[in-house]
């Protein structure tokens, strides 16, 4: 007897319930990540930049990208990318320049001020990685397993978007 039938659910109901729990957890983890970044910036007295903008700067790093590439590369998940890019340029965290080939396209890269934010987030994540490992919250094999599983879900969802049936 499976755990799901023992709980009065069919295997299909059990899978669906577990899938919905996983979706909710991914969503909560993303919000928590933003809260952790926000708390770090508040602790440091950096209030002009929000967590979404800080994560965007972290993800861009040393790359020079267009606004469109931000979403396709997975650097940015929000719908208001243009707003955040404009704010980051206006506040001096990013440079922007029209693309020579396609004048409609704008390329962005971090300024030294933006690199400082990148470094703060990088150090925060390094502390978290050390803490997860040193407290035996998650070992490398477990982390590899989670990452591989999430990549498979990402591929499945991407295929659903591309090949709607």
Secondary structure, 3 states (H helix, E strand, C coil): CCHHHHCCCCHHHHHHHHHHHHHHHHHHHHHHHHHHHHHHHHHCCCCCCCHHHHHHHHHHCCCCEEHHHHHHCCCCCCCCHHHHHHHHHHCCCEEEEECCCCCCCEEEEECHHHHHHHHHHHHHHHHHHHHHHHCCCCCHHHHHHHHHHHHHHHHHHHHHHHCCC
